[in-house]
Each structure stands twice: as C-alpha cells, then as structure tokens.
Amino acid sequence: MSSISIIIPVYNVEKYLDECIQSVIAQTFQDWELLLVDDGSIDNSAQICDEYTQQDSRISVIHKTNKGLSSARNTGIDLAKGKYLIFMDSDDSWTGKESLALLYNLAEEFGADVVRGEYIAVDEQGEKLKTITKPKHGISRKILDSASFYEKAIAGENFSVLFLFRRDSISNLRFEETRRFQEDIEFNIRYFSKKRKCVYTNTVFYVYRKRQSSIVTTPRISNLEGSFTLCDVFNEYVERVTDTRLQQIYR
C-alpha cells in the first residue's frame, strides 16, 4: 500500500498534462500511487496517460465515459489505496520537489485528518498573475479544529487540490456528481461538518493555472444557479452541526 494516492481527473488537457505528471514524478517523496482518471478525453490526453503507465508502475489510468470532474474524482477515491489522498487538476502542477514530503510530514507529525498548503496563480502561459493568494500567518503548523480551519485557513478559498486528506477521514463521503460548478465548496461543507484535526501551512506548493476556457472563468447561468443552491446546503448543515462557531460560519 502506498502512503499517498494522487488523483488527477484528465479531460482534453494534452497541452499541460506532461508538465502536471512530471511535477509528480519529480517529488523527493516517492511512496505514492498516481491515479489518472481519463474522463472521456477526445484529444491526445488518453494516449499520454497510457504512455506514462508504461514508464512507471506507480502510475495507472482509468478510462471512462465523460461524466464530469466530480465523477472522475469519485472514481479515484473508490480505487485509492494510500493512507492519504490528494487531488490535482491536470492543467496545474506543484511548485517544487518537496511538496508531497512537506504535506505528508505535517500530517504524520500532528496525526492530522487534513493538511492544507497555499498556491500561486498563473496564466495559460505559466506567467505569475498579480492577484495571488495571501498566505495566512499566525495559524501555520498548529492543530486547528474544523471551525477555525474553515474560517481562517480556507478563508473562502475552497480548492480541494490544496488539501492532503487522511483517506479514512473521508470514509463514504463523495463529491456530488450532479453539481458541475463549485463542487469543492459543497464537499467541504459536508467534510468539515464533523470534528477534524486540521493543520495549515502557509508554504506555497501548488501552481493553479487560470484558463480562459475553464468552467470557473466562463460566464454561465447554470453557474449562477449552482451558487444559489449552495445556500441550501449551508442552511442544511447549520442545523446538522453541533459546533456553534461552525454554525455561525455556515450561516
């Protein structure tokens, strides 16, 4: 059993996929399995995935019909064997060779359910954007409860790719496959509704590529509708959670 399962949904990203996978292979921490979930790509992405499985026995690919990001992530969760799991988007990458080691060591040191780091944003050409996240200080490298973590570490940025999860803390929780926008927020509402042992590091390890054609950046009425339906999810969990601070944050 590998220590970390890395789950990468893949859909028509032939331009960026090599850089993404190479940033995994380059890690100094080597005890991982990489699950490439090809979600019905119609470009050369599927072939690229197949080629990597021939080069490294730790890499496997699952070819499936296109059902969206949440479905692809759920497929990876179902097949993951690692003690921890981490998501990655196939047009993104990690900043350096110590990313996995950093997250894994923090998880082990603190016995954490989840560890979160920070990111930089780049454009389609890989140039750093002026508007990047501001790492939070004063909460780094210490145990936080779910409410403090949601308020101070996540702070409105619900990117699941920034988390290393202990796999058994996810248990039967899965991404909502009918949701095609802001899936991460809905997942996090449910995940952090339970008591979690959380650790945050202000170290930047993730490179987030903002593409003009992405779901997030393309204006759609369905995206707006999806945002409003999240109000119902927050409201539902206001009634479910027992932590009064988390209730207030969700409210």
Stockholm file with secondary structure:
# STOCKHOLM 1.0

chainA/1-251         MSSISIIIPVYNVEKYLDECIQSVIAQTFQDWELLLVDDGSIDNSAQICDEYTQQDSRISVIHKTNKGLSSARNTGIDLAKGKYLIFMDSDDSWTGKESLALLYNLAEEFGADVVRGEYIAVDEQGEKLKTITKPKHGISRKILDSASFYEKAIAGENFSVLFLFRRDSISNLRFEETRRFQEDIEFNIRYFSKKRKCVYTNTVFYVYRKRQSSIVTTPRISNLEGSFTLCDVFNEYVERVTDTRLQQIYR
#=GR chainA/1-251 SS CCSEEEEEEESSCTTTHHHHHHHHHTCSCCCEEEEEEEESCCSSHHHHHHHHHHHCTTEEEEEECCCCHHHHHHHHHHHCCSSEEEECCTTCEESSTTHHHHHHHHHHHHTCSEEEEEEEEECTTSCBCSCCCCCCCSSTTSEECHHHIIIIIITTCCCGGGEEEEHHHHTTCCCCTTCCSSHHHHHHHHHTTSCCCEEEEEEEEEEEECCTTSTTTSCCHHHHHHHHHHHHHHHHHHHHCCCHHHHHHHC
#=GC SS_cons         CCSEEEEEEESSCTTTHHHHHHHHHTCSCCCEEEEEEEESCCSSHHHHHHHHHHHCTTEEEEEECCCCHHHHHHHHHHHCCSSEEEECCTTCEESSTTHHHHHHHHHHHHTCSEEEEEEEEECTTSCBCSCCCCCCCSSTTSEECHHHIIIIIITTCCCGGGEEEEHHHHTTCCCCTTCCSSHHHHHHHHHTTSCCCEEEEEEEEEEEECCTTSTTTSCCHHHHHHHHHHHHHHHHHHHHCCCHHHHHHHC
//
